[in-house]
Amino acid sequence: ALPILDGRGLVVPDVEPGREHLLKVAGHSRPASVAGAIAAGIRERGRCELQAIGAGAINQAVKAMAIARAYLLPDGVDLLFRPAFLDLSLDEGERTALRFLVLRAPLDAEDSLDEPPAPERE
């Protein structure tokens, strides 16, 4: 099997089978960059998964989902997401993460394309 590369061409380590498209969001992740990856996943597969550990990472993930929605609204695509807690065993010990399943959703007729969500603020 070929190695999995991230957007910068670097090998992504320890990818779980079936989770090749899992985006791990950190507190220092740029929401606009994560949003672009979310939008690409929605356009290509109709779904995307994000994983975040800690308040800063969760904040960046939520901002990225809002920005991704703004990227996709002009295409007539809306998003919905389902958060879930996930217990992980890491080198540092047990940690609880939030995993967000982001799904393509039909755009409701009542949604306005004239007023997308506010732009990113970091």
C-alpha positions in Angstrom: 0.0 0.0 0.0 1.1 3.5 -0.8 1.8 5.9 2.2 -1.0 8.4 2.9 0.1 12.0 2.4 -1.2 15.1 4.0 -1.9 18.4 2.1 1.8 19.3 2.4 3.0 16.0 0.9 4.1 14.6 4.3 3.4 11.0 5.3 0.5 10.7 7.8 1.6 8.3 10.5 -0.5 5.6 12.2 -3.7 6.0 10.2 -6.4 3.6 11.4 -7.8 1.4 8.5 -10.9 3.1 7.2 -9.9 6.4 8.8 -7.7 7.7 6.0 -9.8 10.9 5.8 -9.8 11.6 9.5 -8.6 15.2 10.2 -6.8 15.6 13.5 -7.3 19.2 14.6 -4.9 20.8 17.1 -5.2 24.0 19.1 -2.8 25.7 16.7 -4.6 24.5 13.5 -5.6 27.2 11.1 -9.4 27.1 10.9 -9.4 28.2 7.2 -7.0 25.4 6.2 -9.1 22.8 8.1 -12.2 24.2 6.5 -10.7 23.7 3.0 -10.0 20.1 3.9 -13.6 19.7 5.2 -15.0 21.2 2.0 -12.8 18.9 -0.2 -14.0 15.9 1.8 -17.6 16.9 1.4 -17.3 17.5 -2.3 -15.4 14.2 -2.9 -17.1 11.8 -0.5 -20.0 13.7 1.0 -18.5 13.3 4.5 -15.5 14.1 6.6 -14.4 13.3 10.2 -12.6 15.6 12.6 -11.0 14.6 15.9 -10.0 17.1 18.5 -8.5 16.8 22.0 -8.7 19.8 24.4 -10.6 23.0 24.4 -8.4 24.9 22.0 -8.6 22.1 19.4 -12.3 21.8 19.8 -12.7 25.5 19.3 -10.6 25.4 16.1 -12.6 22.4 14.8 -16.0 24.2 15.4 -14.7 27.4 13.7 -13.5 25.3 10.8 -16.9 23.7 10.3 -18.6 27.1 10.3 -16.1 28.4 7.7 -16.5 25.2 5.6 -20.2 25.8 5.5 -19.6 29.3 4.2 -17.3 27.8 1.5 -20.0 25.3 0.4 -23.2 27.4 0.6 -22.6 29.0 -2.8 -22.5 25.5 -4.3 -26.0 24.8 -2.8 -24.5 22.5 -0.2 -25.1 22.7 3.6 -23.5 20.7 6.4 -24.6 18.9 9.5 -22.4 17.4 12.1 -22.7 14.8 14.8 -20.3 15.1 17.7 -19.3 12.0 19.8 -16.9 11.4 22.7 -14.1 9.0 22.1 -11.7 7.5 24.7 -8.2 7.2 23.4 -5.1 5.4 24.7 -2.1 7.6 23.9 1.5 7.6 25.0 0.6 10.2 27.6 -2.2 8.0 29.0 -6.0 7.9 28.5 -7.5 11.0 26.9 -11.0 11.9 25.8 -11.4 13.4 22.4 -14.4 14.7 20.5 -14.9 13.3 17.0 -17.1 15.2 14.6 -18.8 13.4 11.7 -19.5 16.1 9.1 -22.1 15.2 6.5 -23.4 16.8 3.3 -26.9 18.1 3.8 -29.4 19.6 1.3 -29.7 23.3 1.5 -33.1 24.4 2.9 -35.0 26.8 0.7 -35.2 29.1 3.8 -31.4 29.4 4.1 -30.0 32.6 2.6 -27.1 32.5 0.3 -26.8 36.2 0.7 -25.7 36.0 4.3 -23.1 33.3 4.8 -21.5 32.8 8.2 -19.1 35.5 9.4 -15.5 35.2 8.2 -12.8 33.6 10.2 -11.4 35.3 13.3 -8.3 33.7 14.9 
